[in-house]
Amino acid sequence: MIVKYMMRGLMVAVIFRGVNPFRAPAAGYPFIRRTLTTRKQSLVDNQLKDSVTERNRLATELLTAARQVGQVGKRAPLEERQKLDQLALQLQPFSDPQPARIPFTGTHSLVYSGSDSGPTSGLIGPFVGKVTQVFHNETVYQNRVRFGPLQVSIFGRRQPLSDTEIQVGFYRTQIHMWDKLLVDRHVDLWRNPGSWQHIFVGQVEVDGESLLLRVMNTPKLFILQQPI
């Protein structure tokens, strides 16, 4: 008798409510949907946190190694330069998207240059100067090398070619001593154009300091940093 009444109840539910009494609760029910959304968001947050942690770890390892080598890469042993190249490539997957289109603003300090060109790395003769790059607007920038009161400035222009590449060309050289202009020479802008192939651009935390890190091949490895 009890079973009979139970079956009648089930049939009523099916006929009048359109409910399948044998179907498990759907994931679309509000409570279940909220639970799944919360778990999914938690998973995304954890993955993002792990990604940021790994990016900071790799950036710290790269900058530590680069600072130990010094800004003039061509003076370092080949194995040390190769190690820096490998560390840079490990950091590449963690770059912000479209790195060549991320605006350059303000002053960046050179950390490392693998270039054979002296002024680019700050090497002029036996002397090594402090190198900074000052970005005046969307196209014009200035590469400064300072040796005490002497400053050598090379002015260049840049234009994006793709999401990862920028074409650059130098058009002017100035030399100052005690802020007095000694040399001011213009050259053909695109006579010997160069290329910045971006490996990594992004904000990192290194030793408690927030930095905007730029890692490029120009064509050798070139690392710039800017405090945030």
QUIHULIN-V124564 format. One record per helix or strand of 2 or more residues. SS is the DSSP state (2 for helix, 1 for strand). FROM is the first residue (numbers start at 1). LEN is the number of residues. If there is no record, write none. Layout:
ss->[SS | SS]
from->[FROM | FROM]
len->[LEN | LEN]
This chain:
ss->[2 | 2 | 2 | 2 | 2 | 1 | 2 | 1 | 1 | 1 | 1 | 1 | 1 | 1 | 1 | 1 | 1]
from->[2 | 30 | 73 | 78 | 99 | 106 | 118 | 123 | 127 | 130 | 140 | 150 | 165 | 180 | 194 | 209 | 221]
len->[16 | 40 | 3 | 15 | 3 | 8 | 4 | 2 | 2 | 6 | 8 | 11 | 13 | 7 | 13 | 9 | 7]
